[in-house]
Amino acid sequence: MYELNEHTEISSLMSEADRSRKKIAAVSDILFRLSQNDPTEKICGTLTVAVRSLRTEDIPDVSGIKKYIYLVRVLERIDETEEKLSGFQSELKGALTELYKTDELLRTLSDKLVKESDILLLLENKIYEVISSDTTLSDNEKELLEHQLSDMNMSQIVAVKNQQLIDTFAAKNSRLISGIVSVETTLLPLWRSQLSEARVSCTADDIRRSFETGRLTAEKIFSFSAKH
């Protein structure tokens, strides 16, 4: 920090500016760590692997003993899929919890940037006023103050770039949350219901319908995973 021993009020202003600059720098560090370990990428990878284990298959046009053998295999597949769906739903709930936490973190960081940028702007104005009105300042002291103003301006530029990065993270987070909620509240209950119906009826139409819903679920997850 720059020392202005005979101007304690100015030193106080500069100390406050340094605190705000450090807080903005801390936000930069957090965002850098997020960019290196993006939770949305990890979640999309996990869900993609999980949904691939929920296998479906086409219904062959067969009859007689071949059809019976196939239906037995399909019923086993339905049981296996329903069991895995429970684990998959747990994956979705865990993913949503992590995404909501990230969302809250991003809001907190955004609020901090706004607050510290406002403080720096206020301090900038005060320091400019001191430079222009305080006739007791030496040339060296003015140079120190101008250097501090330059640093403060750079921190405000960093804050703007950080806010843009936060907006990008938040948009990705929001899209992923929306996609997961859609799967969790709409497609998975429908798929479960159709699998149960297919087990009871053992008709090709019901089996096809349940497997087609499974494919739609997988496509939905692959689609919002691909966007990240």
GIBELCOR-V774648 format. One record per backbone hydrogen bond with DSSP energy under -1.0 kcal/mol. CO is the residue of the C=O (numbers start at 1). NH is the residue of the N-H. E is the energy in kcal/mol with one decimal. If there is no record, write none. Layout:
co:nh:e
CO:NH:E
CO:NH:E
This chain:
co:nh:e
4:7:-2.0
7:11:-2.5
8:12:-2.1
9:13:-1.9
10:14:-2.5
11:15:-2.2
12:16:-2.2
13:17:-2.1
14:18:-2.4
15:19:-2.0
16:20:-2.0
17:21:-2.5
18:22:-2.3
19:23:-1.9
20:24:-2.1
21:25:-2.2
22:26:-2.1
23:27:-1.7
24:28:-1.8
25:29:-1.9
26:30:-2.0
27:31:-2.6
28:32:-2.2
29:33:-2.1
30:34:-2.2
31:35:-2.4
32:36:-1.7
33:37:-1.5
38:42:-1.7
39:43:-2.6
40:44:-2.5
41:45:-2.2
42:46:-2.3
43:47:-2.7
44:48:-2.3
45:49:-2.1
46:50:-2.2
47:51:-2.8
48:52:-1.5
51:54:-1.2
53:55:-1.7
60:62:-1.6
64:68:-1.8
65:69:-2.7
66:70:-2.3
67:71:-2.7
68:72:-2.2
69:73:-1.9
70:74:-2.6
71:75:-2.7
72:76:-1.9
73:77:-2.1
74:78:-2.7
75:79:-2.3
76:80:-2.5
77:81:-2.8
78:82:-2.7
79:83:-1.9
80:84:-2.1
81:85:-2.1
82:86:-1.1
84:88:-2.3
85:89:-2.7
86:90:-1.6
87:91:-1.9
88:92:-2.2
89:93:-2.3
90:94:-2.4
91:95:-2.4
92:96:-2.6
93:97:-2.2
94:98:-2.1
95:99:-2.5
96:100:-2.8
97:101:-1.9
98:102:-2.2
99:103:-2.5
100:104:-2.2
101:105:-2.3
102:106:-2.6
103:107:-2.0
104:108:-2.3
105:109:-2.6
106:110:-2.4
107:111:-2.5
108:112:-2.1
109:113:-2.3
110:114:-2.2
111:115:-2.5
112:116:-2.8
113:117:-2.4
114:118:-2.2
115:119:-2.0
116:120:-2.4
117:121:-2.3
118:122:-2.2
119:123:-2.6
120:124:-2.8
121:125:-2.0
122:126:-1.9
123:127:-2.8
124:128:-2.8
125:129:-2.0
126:130:-2.1
127:131:-2.6
128:132:-2.1
129:133:-1.6
130:134:-3.0
133:135:-1.0
134:137:-1.0
138:142:-2.3
139:143:-2.1
140:144:-2.2
141:145:-2.4
142:146:-2.6
143:147:-2.1
144:148:-2.2
145:149:-2.4
146:150:-1.9
147:151:-2.1
148:152:-2.5
149:153:-2.5
150:154:-2.1
151:155:-2.1
152:156:-1.9
153:157:-1.9
154:158:-2.4
155:159:-2.4
156:160:-1.9
157:161:-2.1
158:162:-2.7
159:163:-2.3
160:164:-1.9
161:165:-2.0
162:166:-2.7
163:167:-2.5
164:168:-1.8
165:169:-2.6
166:170:-3.1
167:171:-2.1
168:172:-2.1
169:173:-2.7
170:174:-2.7
171:175:-2.3
172:176:-2.2
173:177:-2.7
174:178:-2.5
175:179:-2.2
176:180:-2.6
177:181:-2.8
178:182:-2.0
179:183:-2.1
180:184:-3.1
181:185:-2.8
182:186:-1.8
182:187:-1.2
183:188:-2.9
186:190:-1.6
187:191:-2.8
188:192:-2.8
189:193:-2.3
190:194:-2.4
191:195:-2.5
192:196:-2.2
193:197:-2.2
194:198:-2.5
195:199:-2.1
196:200:-1.9
197:201:-2.8
198:202:-2.5
203:207:-2.3
204:208:-2.9
205:209:-2.5
206:210:-2.3
207:211:-2.5
208:212:-2.7
209:213:-2.1
210:214:-1.6
211:215:-2.1
212:216:-2.4
213:217:-2.3
214:218:-2.3
215:219:-2.9
216:220:-2.4
217:221:-2.2
218:222:-2.9
219:223:-2.4
220:224:-2.1
221:225:-1.9
222:226:-2.3
225:228:-1.6
